[in-house]
Amino acid sequence: MLALRLARGAHPLVLTRRLLVAAAAAGVGFLLLCTLGYAVGHPERSSASVLRLLWCVLPLAATVQFAVAVARTDPATRPRPGLSAVGLGPARLTAIAAASTAVACTLGSMVALLFYLHLRGDITGLPFDGAAAELLAADQPIPLAAALTLLAVLPVAAATAAGLALRPRTAPAPAEGAAKPVPSGLPWGVALVAVGLAVETYAGRGGSGSALPLPGRFDGNPAGVLAGWVLTAIGLAMAGPGITHGCGRLLQAVRPGATRLLAGRVLMDESRRIGRPLGVVSAVLSGTLAAAALYDSNTSSDAFGPLTSLGAALILGCTTATLLTAALESKQGRAHTTEALLRIGAPPTVLRTAALMRAGVLLAVFVPLTWAVAELAALPLTG
């Protein structure tokens, strides 16, 4: 009840972010229910049903990441003086954040269930002249227990992830004069990207091996190609913090002024917070560009089904929203520093110029990297 009261009295922007989480959860729930409908309508294709269910893991993971990012920026779950005296310590606030995340995801799952049943004609008859009857297996009864179990996966996973991300930590104080730990995932990330591209190239040129079906009609590629895509995406996500840290060092190179020093130091300090979402967005965009190139070279105009498009839109939307939310969290974390700089007479134009420098150097590094990875990933499939 306390989580509901806090949600009702929250700022409109906070409520908007929670509604976006609910909308993403509705999309994931609909994909899971469609996968269940495919399994019910095609009992002889059990292996294909399992693979379609595994493909739903990607939009589910993107939604969980977005839900955790929203929970981290929720002002209602931020420790404040005096809350511990009324029983709202860090542990209780963490529980409230997890409960709020579960409520938003459950709301989205229930909307997905109602929409799915409506399209199947289980509520008011078949809409759209029965256009979705075959896709949703409208002539077969849906097991309610299985549907509710699938819909419960996202709320449980998101609430657990939010609780783990916001749990109270007691970090030891750093040694006097010690420098901060540079992100160490860059070498492993570069190695994974190279391995993923090599696996994809080998599988694409060989053209052999079993094909993995997507939850649509885009199911003609060998399993090795798709495995290479996954390895490349994981490598970019791992390399993101290290690349962001390097961008901060680049800004401070060659006799920097105060503005470049400020911009570079902020990037180095926030490399872990915004670097991983940046790497994930880069991976998603490179995969999207590669898939678009494959679509242009495909003679069939219906290579991508509606469920494939929905899953891709969920992944792209959630990862982008996670990056924007992480940037907002970074801005909130620098609020005290910004106020101190303004109090000592720093012009606001310096802060705005530093923000533009940070955005410019990140775009200058990540845009060519994303394009290069996309071209290399699409080459074995289109050539």
N, C-alpha and C positions, 0 to 999 in steps of 0.2 A: 504493500500500500504506500509506503514511503517513496518508493521509486516512481509510482504513478503520480503522487502529489508533486514530486520534483519535476517530472516531465510536464505536468500541466502548467506549472509556473515558470517554465524555462523561457529563454529568449526566443523570438521567432526564428532566428538563424539556427539555433540549436535544434528546435523542432523540425526545421527543414532538413537538417542533416539526418535526423532520426527517421524522417519520412523517406528520405533517399535510401537509407538502409533497409527499411521495410519494402520499398519498391524493388530493390535488388534481390531481397529474400523471396519476394513473390515470383520474380523471374526464375530464380534457381529452383524454387518449389515446383513451378510449372514444368521445367525441364525434367525434373525427377519424376513427376507424375506421368509425363509423356513417355519416359523410358519404361515405367511400369506398365503403361498401356501397350507399348510395343511388345513387352514380354508376355503379357496376357494374350494379345492377338496373334503372336507367333511363338507358340510353345516349342516348336521344333527348332528354333534358332536361339537356343539358350546361350551359346557362346557370344553371338552378336549382341544379345541383350546385356550381357555382362560388360562387354566393351563399350556399349553406349552408356552404361552406368558409370564406367570409369572416366569417360569423357566429361561427365558432369562434375568431376572433381575440380577441374580447372575454374569454371565460373564459381563453384562453391568456395574454393580457396580465395579467389579474388574478393568475394563478398565478405568472407570472414576477415580478411585484411582490412577492408574498408570499415567494417563494423568496429574493429579494434581501434583504428585511427580516430573514428568518431568518438568512441568512449574515452580516449586519451585527451581529447580537446573539450570534453564536457565540463563546464565550470561547476556544475553541481557536485562532481566527484573530486574536486580539487581540495586538498586539505587547507583549512583556514583556521586562524586563531579562535579559540572558544568552542569549536565543534566537539573536541574531545571531552569537554566538560559535560556535554549533553548526550554522550554515548556515541558520537559520530567520529570515531578515530579513523586512522588510515585503513584498518582492516574492514570496518563497517562501510566506509566509502567505496572500497573495492567491491564488496558484495553488492552495493547499490548499483554500481556501474555494470556489473555482470547481469544483475536482474533487469536493468533498463535495456541492455543489449538483447537479452532473451525476449523481452516483451516486444521490442520492435521487430525482431526476426519472426516471432510467432505470429504477429499480426500479418506480416507479409506472407507467411506460409498459409494462413487461413484464407487470405484473399486468393492465393494461387489455387487452393482446393475448390473454392466456390466458382472461380472462373473456369477451371478444368471441368467441373461437373456441369456447368452451364453449356460449355461447348459440346460436351458429350450428349446433351439432351436429358440428363438425369433430373433437372429441376423444372424447366419450362418447355421441354421439347427441343428438337435440334434446331439451332440457329443457323443463319447463312445457308439455308437450303441443304443442310447436311454436308457442307463442304469439308468439314473437319472430322467427319464420322470415321473414315478409314484411318486417318492419321492417329486418332485417339482411341481406336478400337471400341467404338460406341456400341457395337453389337455384343460385347462381352462384359460381364459384371466385373467390377474392380474390387479386389479384396481390400476392405476398409482398414484392416490392421496393418497390411503392408504399406498402404498409402500414408497412414499416420506415422508409421515408423520412419519412412523416408523423409516426411516433412519435419520430423523432430530432429533430424541430423544437424541441420544448419543452426537452429537456436541453441542446441547443446554445444556444438563446436564453437560458435561465436561467443557464447557466455563464458565458456571455459578459457578460450584464448584471451578474452578481455580481462578475466580475473587473473590469469597468469601474467599478462603484460602490466597490470596496474598493482600487483601485489606489493606490499611494503618491503623495501630492501634496506639493509644496513651495510652500506659500502664502507670499507675502511678508508680513512683519510689518506690522500696521496702523500708521498714523501716530500719533504721540503726541497723545492728547486727541481723536482722531477717534471719532465715533460709529459704531455698526454700521449696514450697508446694510439699510434697511427693505425687505421683500418688495415687488417692483415689479409683480407679476402681477395685482393687484386690479382696476385699470381694464380691462385686457384681458379678465379673467375676466367682469366684469360685462357688458362689451360682447358677449362670446360667448353668455352666457346670454340676453341680450335678443334677439340675432340668432336664436338657436336657437328661442326661443319664438315669434318672429315667423314664421319659416319653417314651424314646425309648425302655427301657426294658419292661415296662408295655405293650406298643403297640405291641412289637415283640412277647411277650409270648402269648398275647391274640389272635393275628392273625386275629382280626376282624376289621371292619371299611372299608371305601372306599379306593381304591387305587388311588394314584396320578400318572398320566402318565408323564414320562420324555420325552423330545424331541428325542426319539429314540425308543428302544424296551425294556427298563428297567423300567417296569411299574407295578410290582407286589407287591409292599410293601404298608402297611397301611399308612395312612396320619400321624398317630401319630409318626411313626418311623422317617419320614422325618422332621416333626416338631421338634423332639428331636435333630436331627442333626443340624438344624438351631440354636436352643438354645445353643447347645454346642459350635458351631462356634462363636456365638456372645460372649459367656462367655470367650472363649480363647482370642478373640480380646480385650475385656475389661481388662482382667487380664495381658496382655502382658507388659504394662508399669510398673505395680507394680512388676512383676517378674523380669524385667530387673533392676529396682531399687534395688531389693533385691540381685541380682547378684553382683551389685556394692558394696553393703555393705559386701557381703561375701568375696569379694576380699580383703577388707581392714581389715578383722578380724584377730586377733591373731598376734599382733606385726608385722605389715606390713612394708616392705621396701619402698624405693622411687618409685620403678617400680609398685608395687602393689597399692600403694596409688594413683599414676597417673591413672592406669587402672581403679581402682574402682571409682575414682571421675568422670572420663569421662563417665562411664556407668551411674552413678547417674544423671549427668547433661543431658545426651542424652536419658534418659529413655523414655520420652514422644515421642521423634522424631523417635526412632527406635523400641520402645517397641510395639507399635500398629501394625506396619507391621510384626514384628516377631510373634505376636499373631495370626495375620491373616494367615500367612504362616503355622504356627503350626496347625491351624484349618483346612486349606485346605489339608495339608499332612495327618492329622489324618483321614479326610473323604476319601481321596484317598486310604489309606491303608485299611480302613474298606470296601470300595467298592471293592478293589482287593481281599480281603478275601471272600467277598460275591460272587465274580465272580468265584473264585476257587471252592467254594462249590456248585455252581449252575450247574445243569446237562445240561442246555441249553448253547450252545457255542455262541449264538448270543444275549445274554442278554443285551449287550450294543450296541446301534445303532451308526451309524456314527456321527449323530448330537450330541448325548450324549458325545461321545469322543471329538468332537470339542469343546463343551462347557467346558468340564473338562480341556482340554489342555489350553483354554483361561484363565480360572480361575487360574490354577497352574502357567502358564507363567507370567501373569500380576502381581500376588501377589509376585512372586519371583523377578521380575524386579522392583517392587515397593520397596521391601526390599533393593535391591542393590542400587537403586537410593537414598533411605533415608540414607544409609550408606555413599554414596558419598556426600550428603548434609551435613551430620554430619562432614565429613572430611573437607569440605570447610568452615564450621563454626568454626573449630578449627585451621584454617590456621594461624591466628595471634598468637595464643598461641604456636603453634608448632615453628614458627619463633622466638618467644621470648625465648623459651627453648633452641633452637640451638644457639642463640646469646650469651646466658650466659654460654655456654659450655657444655650443656647436650649432651651425646653421641647419635648418631642416633640409635645405637643398643638398647638403653633404650626405645625409641619410638616404635621400631619394636617389642620388647619384650612385651611392654604394649598392643600393638594391638593384638598380639597372645594370651595374657592372656584374653583379652576381648572376643575374638572369642572362646577360649577354654571353658571359664566358661558358655557362652551362649549355646554352643553345649552340654555341660555336663548337663545343666538343661533342655533345651527345647527338646532335642532328646528323653530322657526317658519319659518326659511328653507327647509328641506327640504319642509315641508308646503306652503308657498306655491308653490314651484316645481312640486311634484307636482300641485297643483290647477290651475295654469295650463297644465301640459303635458297634463292629462287633459281639460280643457275642450273643445278642438276635437274630440276623439274621441268624447266622451260627449254633447255638446250638439247 
